[in-house]
Amino acid sequence: MELEVEKVKVVVYPDGRLDTENAARFLGLSPKTLAIMRSNGSGPRFVKRGRVFYFLDDLQAWVTEQPRVRSCAQARVVG
């Protein structure tokens, strides 16, 4: 079985920051979903410097820390 990987272009500032739109694109989420996760404390770490930014290292760590599940029912129990 051959899988095709879709490349997604994101803009990362020289210091490793991404704005909300690019962070959402990197994570495969919508910016609105990421904003909701930010407001309820379930999303990746961020900084607010006038605007909200995410550091690439924090996004990668957050993805790695998320538990892997086999079903939505299991995700509700884990989450």
C-alpha positions as CSV (number, residue, x, y, z in Angstrom):
1,M,0.0,0.0,0.0
2,E,1.5,3.3,-1.1
3,L,0.6,6.4,0.8
4,E,0.8,9.9,-0.7
5,V,1.9,12.6,1.8
6,E,0.5,16.0,1.2
7,K,3.0,18.8,1.7
8,V,1.7,21.9,3.5
9,K,3.5,25.2,3.3
10,V,3.8,27.1,6.6
11,V,5.5,30.3,7.4
12,V,7.9,30.2,10.4
13,Y,9.5,33.4,11.6
14,P,13.4,33.3,12.0
15,D,13.0,32.9,15.8
16,G,10.8,29.8,15.4
17,R,7.4,31.5,15.9
18,L,4.2,30.7,13.8
19,D,1.1,32.8,13.9
20,T,-2.3,31.1,14.6
21,E,-3.1,30.4,10.9
22,N,0.2,28.8,10.2
23,A,0.2,26.9,13.5
24,A,-3.2,25.5,12.7
25,R,-2.1,24.5,9.2
26,F,0.9,22.8,10.7
27,L,-1.3,20.8,13.1
28,G,-4.0,20.1,10.5
29,L,-6.6,22.1,12.4
30,S,-8.7,25.1,11.6
31,P,-7.6,28.4,13.2
32,K,-11.0,28.5,15.0
33,T,-10.4,25.0,16.5
34,L,-7.0,26.1,17.6
35,A,-8.5,29.3,19.2
36,I,-11.1,27.2,21.1
37,M,-8.4,24.8,22.3
38,R,-6.3,27.8,23.4
39,S,-9.2,29.3,25.4
40,N,-10.1,26.1,27.2
41,G,-6.4,25.1,27.9
42,S,-6.3,22.0,25.8
43,G,-4.1,23.2,23.0
44,P,-0.3,23.7,22.6
45,R,1.6,26.3,24.5
46,F,1.5,29.8,23.1
47,V,2.7,33.4,23.7
48,K,0.8,36.6,23.3
49,R,2.8,39.5,22.1
50,G,0.1,41.7,20.8
51,R,-0.9,38.8,18.7
52,V,-0.8,35.1,19.5
53,F,2.2,33.1,18.4
54,Y,3.2,29.4,18.8
55,F,6.8,28.2,18.7
56,L,7.5,25.3,16.4
57,D,9.2,23.3,19.2
58,D,6.1,23.6,21.3
59,L,3.8,22.5,18.5
60,Q,6.0,19.4,17.8
61,A,6.1,18.5,21.5
62,W,2.3,18.9,21.9
63,V,1.7,16.5,18.9
64,T,4.1,14.0,20.4
65,E,2.5,14.2,23.9
66,Q,-1.0,13.5,22.6
67,P,-2.1,9.9,23.4
68,R,-2.8,7.6,20.5
69,V,-6.2,6.1,20.5
70,R,-8.0,3.5,18.3
71,S,-11.6,5.0,18.5
72,C,-13.5,8.1,19.3
73,A,-14.9,6.4,22.3
74,Q,-11.4,5.8,23.6
75,A,-10.5,9.4,22.9
76,R,-13.3,10.7,25.0
77,V,-12.1,8.5,27.9
78,V,-8.4,9.6,27.5
79,G,-9.2,13.3,26.8
